């Protein structure tokens, strides 16, 4: 999750565990700081874009290491504030702050290596987006209330934690329901339904992105809860089966194939080989798209660079998201952008739903 959410969760957990044993601002401050510490591994450069991806949320998110680190951190904080008598409680608070950071990250699709050093398997439920105001706001309100008023603030903080946790439960239930509906739609369309990924759209759990993969293609569709049972419309895209056959044994391809649970593609552009994680983003805008260099034999280590900044324009993306949330039957955002403005004859009816939501172009400036 984003740093603000992790800080808010850490502060809320700190206040809840410490209770009235210390000032609420101390518990919130140190909880918020500790709640962001595991993500400092993003500052480590492993010398390779693919390694930087697969080693993020690794050792610093391992539950065993976090549980061990929390106790000395709590002891240091207790000594700092002259509260040595409460150091076991501070230790417990820091353990829970660090552990809940990793568990919350595991609710996203990225992948969190919770059980290192025993296994490097990356776990990702994928039921919440990395930024979701519906999860974060109850935490912020509860912590703010705890800092403002006591003792009612502690009850408000507990309520914020309860609401945010209930929202995670809702997200998992909604994901399971959409997964069942997606598989029914895939089967009805004659598409593979064995390997299916269901993740929420940005900022919400009311709209879901569905990806199914087979040996040659991946199939992408969207389902909004306001679609009211309408079958999911899928678009199919090539995975680069021949390129996977040629380069599938390359270490970088194997790393991403394992890290993404098989939701990846290979494609060639301008004579260069590109490796894409299909879980994060949407066609054709993906968060992790790696340039492996010119096509090489599978055992040759190519230079790796990550293409940055490939994402949809918010000016178009947010209105499309809002219209799709309302159950309007729209093409995927990437397809809509590729089509460009749709001409309409004079006297035509209502504009296309997304075009109607876009802000009007500014008038030309006079010389």
C-alpha positions as CSV (number, residue, x, y, z in Angstrom):
1,X,0.0,0.0,0.0
2,X,1.0,3.6,-0.3
3,X,3.1,5.3,2.4
4,X,0.3,7.4,3.8
5,X,-1.9,4.4,4.4
6,X,0.9,2.4,6.0
7,X,1.7,5.3,8.3
8,X,-2.0,5.7,9.2
9,X,-2.3,2.0,9.9
10,X,0.9,2.0,12.0
11,X,-0.3,5.0,14.0
12,X,-3.7,3.5,14.6
13,X,-2.1,0.2,15.8
14,X,0.3,2.0,18.0
15,X,-2.5,4.0,19.7
16,X,-4.6,0.9,20.1
17,X,-1.9,-1.2,21.7
18,X,-0.4,1.4,23.9
19,X,-3.8,2.7,25.1
20,X,-3.4,5.1,28.1
21,X,0.0,3.9,29.1
22,X,1.6,6.7,27.2
23,X,0.5,9.9,25.4
24,X,-1.5,9.3,22.2
25,X,0.9,11.5,20.2
26,X,3.8,9.3,21.1
27,X,2.1,6.1,20.1
28,X,0.8,7.6,16.9
29,X,4.2,9.2,16.0
30,X,6.3,6.1,16.5
31,X,3.6,3.8,15.1
32,X,3.5,6.0,11.9
33,X,7.3,6.0,11.6
34,X,7.6,2.2,12.1
35,X,4.7,1.6,9.8
36,X,6.7,3.0,6.9
37,X,10.1,1.4,7.7
38,X,9.7,-1.9,5.8
39,X,9.2,0.0,2.5
40,X,12.7,1.5,2.8
41,X,13.9,-1.5,0.8
42,X,12.6,0.4,-2.3
43,X,15.8,2.6,-1.9
44,X,18.1,-0.5,-2.4
45,X,19.4,-0.8,-5.9
46,X,20.2,-4.4,-6.8
47,X,21.7,-3.3,-10.1
48,X,19.0,-4.7,-12.2
49,X,15.4,-3.5,-12.9
50,X,14.0,-7.0,-12.7
51,X,15.8,-7.8,-9.4
52,X,14.7,-4.5,-8.0
53,X,11.1,-5.6,-8.6
54,X,11.2,-9.2,-7.4
55,X,13.3,-8.3,-4.3
56,X,11.0,-5.5,-3.2
57,X,8.8,-6.6,-0.3
58,X,11.2,-9.4,0.5
59,X,13.4,-9.6,3.7
60,X,12.0,-6.3,5.1
61,X,8.5,-7.8,4.8
62,X,9.2,-11.2,6.3
63,X,7.0,-11.8,9.3
64,X,9.8,-13.6,11.3
65,X,12.3,-10.8,10.8
66,X,9.7,-8.1,11.6
67,X,8.6,-9.9,14.8
68,X,12.2,-10.1,15.9
69,X,12.9,-6.4,15.0
70,X,9.9,-5.0,16.8
71,X,11.1,-5.9,20.4
72,X,14.4,-4.0,20.3
73,X,12.8,-1.1,18.5
74,X,10.1,-0.9,21.3
75,X,12.9,-1.0,23.9
76,X,14.7,1.9,22.3
77,X,11.5,4.0,22.2
78,X,10.7,3.2,25.8
79,X,14.2,4.2,26.9
80,X,14.0,7.4,24.7
81,X,10.8,8.6,26.5
82,X,11.8,7.4,30.0
83,X,9.1,4.7,30.0
84,X,11.3,1.6,30.6
85,X,8.5,0.1,32.7
86,X,6.4,-0.1,29.6
87,X,9.0,-1.5,27.2
88,X,7.2,-4.9,26.8
89,X,4.1,-3.0,25.7
90,X,6.1,-0.8,23.4
91,X,7.8,-3.9,22.0
92,X,4.4,-5.6,21.3
93,X,3.1,-2.4,19.7
94,X,6.1,-2.2,17.3
95,X,5.8,-5.9,16.5
96,X,2.2,-5.5,15.5
97,X,2.9,-2.3,13.6
98,X,5.6,-4.0,11.5
99,X,3.7,-7.2,11.0
100,X,0.4,-5.5,10.0
101,X,2.4,-3.5,7.4
102,X,3.5,-6.7,5.7
103,X,0.0,-8.3,6.0
104,X,-1.7,-5.3,4.4
105,X,0.8,-5.3,1.5
106,X,-0.1,-8.9,1.0
107,X,-3.7,-7.9,0.3
108,X,-2.5,-6.1,-2.9
109,X,-1.6,-8.0,-6.1
110,X,2.2,-7.1,-6.1
111,X,3.4,-10.0,-4.1
112,X,4.9,-10.0,-0.6
113,X,7.4,-12.6,0.6
114,X,6.0,-13.1,4.0
115,X,7.7,-16.4,4.9
116,X,11.3,-15.7,4.2
117,X,13.8,-17.2,5.0
118,X,11.9,-20.5,4.6
119,X,10.5,-19.7,1.1
120,X,10.7,-16.8,-1.3
121,X,7.1,-17.3,-2.5
122,X,5.4,-14.0,-3.0
123,X,1.9,-13.9,-1.6
124,X,-0.7,-11.5,-3.0
125,X,-4.5,-11.7,-2.4
126,X,-5.0,-8.8,-4.8
127,X,-8.4,-7.6,-3.4
128,X,-7.4,-4.0,-2.8
129,X,-5.6,-1.4,-4.9
130,X,-2.4,0.1,-3.6
131,X,-4.3,3.4,-2.9
132,X,-7.9,3.1,-1.7
133,X,-9.5,6.0,0.2
134,X,-12.2,3.8,1.6
135,X,-9.6,1.9,3.6
136,X,-7.4,4.8,4.6
137,X,-9.9,7.4,5.7
138,X,-11.3,5.5,8.7
139,X,-7.7,5.1,10.0
140,X,-6.9,8.8,9.5
141,X,-10.2,9.9,11.2
142,X,-9.7,7.5,14.2
143,X,-6.1,8.6,14.8
144,X,-7.0,12.3,14.5
145,X,-9.8,11.8,17.0
146,X,-7.4,10.0,19.4
147,X,-5.0,12.9,19.2
148,X,-7.7,15.4,19.7
149,X,-9.8,13.9,22.5
150,X,-9.3,11.3,25.2
151,X,-10.7,8.8,26.2
152,X,-13.4,8.9,23.4
153,X,-10.5,9.2,20.9
154,X,-9.3,5.7,21.8
155,X,-12.7,4.3,21.0
156,X,-12.8,6.2,17.7
157,X,-9.4,4.8,16.9
158,X,-10.5,1.3,17.6
159,X,-13.6,1.9,15.4
160,X,-11.4,3.2,12.6
161,X,-9.3,0.0,12.8
162,X,-12.5,-2.1,12.8
163,X,-14.0,-0.4,9.8
164,X,-10.8,-0.6,7.8
165,X,-10.4,-4.3,8.6
166,X,-14.1,-4.9,7.7
167,X,-13.4,-3.2,4.4
168,X,-10.6,-5.7,3.7
169,X,-13.0,-8.5,4.4
170,X,-15.6,-6.9,2.0
171,X,-12.9,-6.7,-0.7
172,X,-12.1,-10.4,-0.4
173,X,-15.7,-11.3,-0.6
174,X,-16.4,-9.1,-3.6
175,X,-13.3,-10.5,-5.3
176,X,-14.5,-14.0,-4.8
177,X,-17.9,-13.2,-6.2
178,X,-16.5,-11.4,-9.2
179,X,-14.1,-14.4,-9.8
180,X,-17.0,-16.8,-10.0
181,X,-18.9,-14.5,-12.4
182,X,-15.8,-14.0,-14.5
183,X,-15.2,-17.8,-14.8
184,X,-18.8,-18.2,-15.9
185,X,-18.4,-15.5,-18.6
186,X,-15.1,-17.0,-19.8
187,X,-16.7,-20.4,-20.1
188,X,-19.7,-19.0,-22.0
189,X,-17.3,-17.2,-24.4
190,X,-15.2,-20.4,-24.9
191,X,-12.1,-18.9,-23.2
192,X,-9.9,-20.6,-20.6
193,X,-11.0,-20.2,-17.0
194,X,-8.3,-22.1,-15.2
195,X,-5.8,-19.3,-14.6
196,X,-7.8,-16.1,-13.8
197,X,-6.7,-13.0,-12.0
198,X,-9.2,-10.6,-10.5
199,X,-8.0,-7.2,-9.2
200,X,-9.7,-4.0,-8.3
201,X,-9.6,-0.9,-10.5
202,X,-7.7,2.1,-9.0
203,X,-9.2,3.6,-5.8
204,X,-12.2,1.3,-5.6
205,X,-13.6,-2.2,-5.0
206,X,-16.7,-1.5,-7.1
207,X,-14.9,-2.1,-10.4
208,X,-12.7,-5.1,-11.1
209,X,-10.2,-6.0,-13.8
210,X,-10.1,-9.6,-15.0
211,X,-7.3,-11.3,-16.8
212,X,-7.2,-14.9,-18.0
213,X,-4.1,-16.4,-19.7
214,X,-3.5,-19.5,-21.8
215,X,-0.5,-20.6,-23.8
216,X,-0.9,-18.1,-26.6
217,X,-3.1,-15.2,-25.4
218,X,-4.3,-13.2,-22.4
219,X,-7.9,-12.1,-22.2
220,X,-8.8,-8.9,-20.4
221,X,-12.2,-7.7,-19.2
222,X,-13.9,-5.5,-16.6
223,X,-16.8,-6.0,-14.3
224,X,-18.6,-3.3,-12.2
225,X,-20.8,-4.2,-9.4
226,X,-23.5,-2.1,-11.1
227,X,-23.3,-4.2,-14.2
228,X,-25.9,-6.3,-12.4
229,X,-24.9,-9.7,-13.7
230,X,-24.1,-8.7,-17.3
231,X,-21.5,-11.1,-18.8
232,X,-18.0,-9.8,-18.9
233,X,-16.8,-8.7,-22.4
234,X,-13.2,-9.8,-23.0
235,X,-10.6,-8.6,-25.4
236,X,-7.9,-11.1,-26.4
237,X,-4.2,-10.2,-26.9
238,X,-1.2,-12.3,-27.9
239,X,1.2,-13.3,-25.2
240,X,4.1,-13.8,-27.6
241,X,4.0,-17.6,-27.5
242,X,6.9,-18.0,-30.0
243,X,9.1,-15.5,-28.1
244,X,8.3,-17.4,-24.8
245,X,9.3,-20.6,-26.5
246,X,12.6,-19.1,-27.6
247,X,13.4,-17.1,-24.4
248,X,11.3,-18.7,-21.7
249,X,14.4,-20.2,-20.0
250,X,16.1,-16.9,-19.6
251,X,16.6,-16.0,-15.9
252,X,14.8,-12.7,-16.2
253,X,11.8,-14.3,-17.9
254,X,11.7,-17.1,-15.3
255,X,11.9,-14.6,-12.5
256,X,8.9,-12.6,-13.7
257,X,7.0,-15.7,-14.7
258,X,7.3,-17.0,-11.2
259,X,6.8,-13.7,-9.4
260,X,3.6,-12.9,-11.5
261,X,2.2,-16.5,-11.2
262,X,2.4,-16.8,-15.0
263,X,0.6,-13.5,-15.8
264,X,3.2,-12.1,-18.1
265,X,3.9,-11.6,-21.8
266,X,6.9,-11.2,-24.2
267,X,6.7,-8.9,-27.2
268,X,9.1,-7.5,-29.7
269,X,9.2,-3.8,-30.6
270,X,11.8,-2.1,-32.8
271,X,13.9,-5.2,-32.8
272,X,14.0,-5.3,-29.0
273,X,12.6,-7.8,-26.5
274,X,10.1,-6.6,-23.9
275,X,8.9,-8.4,-20.8
276,X,5.6,-7.3,-19.2
277,X,4.0,-8.1,-15.9
278,X,0.2,-8.2,-16.7
279,X,-1.1,-7.9,-13.2
280,X,-0.6,-4.2,-12.6
281,X,-2.0,-1.7,-15.1
282,X,-4.3,-2.4,-18.0
283,X,-3.9,-2.8,-21.8
284,X,-1.7,-1.2,-23.0
285,X,-0.6,0.8,-19.9
286,X,1.4,-1.4,-17.6
287,X,3.4,-0.5,-14.5
288,X,6.2,-3.0,-15.1
289,X,7.5,-3.3,-18.7
290,X,11.1,-4.3,-19.0
291,X,13.4,-3.8,-22.0
292,X,15.5,-7.0,-22.2
293,X,17.5,-5.6,-25.2
294,X,17.8,-7.1,-28.6
295,X,16.5,-10.7,-28.9
296,X,19.3,-12.9,-27.6
297,X,19.8,-16.7,-26.9
298,X,18.0,-17.8,-23.8
299,X,21.3,-18.2,-21.8
300,X,22.7,-14.7,-22.6
301,X,22.2,-12.1,-19.8
302,X,20.7,-9.0,-21.6
303,X,20.8,-5.5,-20.3
304,X,17.6,-4.7,-18.5
305,X,15.8,-1.3,-18.4
306,X,12.4,-0.5,-17.1
307,X,10.1,1.7,-19.2
308,X,8.9,4.4,-16.9
309,X,5.8,6.7,-16.9
310,X,3.6,4.5,-19.2
311,X,0.1,5.2,-17.8
312,X,-3.2,6.6,-18.9
313,X,-3.8,10.4,-18.8
314,X,-5.8,11.1,-15.6
315,X,-7.9,13.7,-17.6
316,X,-9.3,10.8,-19.6
317,X,-8.8,8.0,-17.1
318,X,-10.8,9.3,-14.2
319,X,-13.9,10.1,-16.2
320,X,-13.8,6.7,-17.9
321,X,-13.4,5.1,-14.4
322,X,-16.4,7.0,-13.1
323,X,-18.6,6.1,-16.1
324,X,-17.6,2.5,-15.9
325,X,-18.3,2.4,-12.2
326,X,-21.8,3.3,-12.9
327,X,-22.3,0.2,-15.1
328,X,-22.0,1.9,-18.5
329,X,-20.9,-0.6,-21.2
330,X,-17.7,1.0,-22.3
331,X,-14.7,-0.4,-24.2
332,X,-11.5,-0.7,-22.1
333,X,-9.7,2.5,-21.5
334,X,-6.8,1.7,-23.7
335,X,-9.1,0.8,-26.6
336,X,-11.1,3.9,-26.1
337,X,-8.0,6.1,-26.2
338,X,-6.7,4.3,-29.3
339,X,-10.0,5.1,-31.1
340,X,-9.7,8.8,-30.5
341,X,-12.7,11.2,-30.6
342,X,-15.7,9.8,-32.3
343,X,-17.2,12.0,-35.0
344,X,-20.9,12.6,-34.9
345,X,-23.1,14.0,-37.6
346,X,-24.9,17.3,-37.1
347,X,-28.0,16.8,-35.0
348,X,-26.8,13.6,-33.5
349,X,-28.0,12.4,-30.2
350,X,-26.1,12.2,-26.9
351,X,-22.3,12.0,-27.0
352,X,-20.4,9.0,-26.1
353,X,-20.6,8.5,-22.3
354,X,-16.9,9.2,-21.6
355,X,-16.7,12.1,-24.1
356,X,-19.7,13.6,-22.2
357,X,-17.7,13.5,-19.0
358,X,-14.5,15.0,-20.3
359,X,-13.8,18.7,-19.6
360,X,-14.3,20.9,-22.6
361,X,-11.2,22.0,-24.5
362,X,-10.1,25.5,-23.6
363,X,-10.9,28.2,-26.1
364,X,-8.0,29.3,-28.4
365,X,-6.0,32.1,-27.2
366,X,-6.3,35.3,-29.2
367,X,-3.0,36.9,-30.4
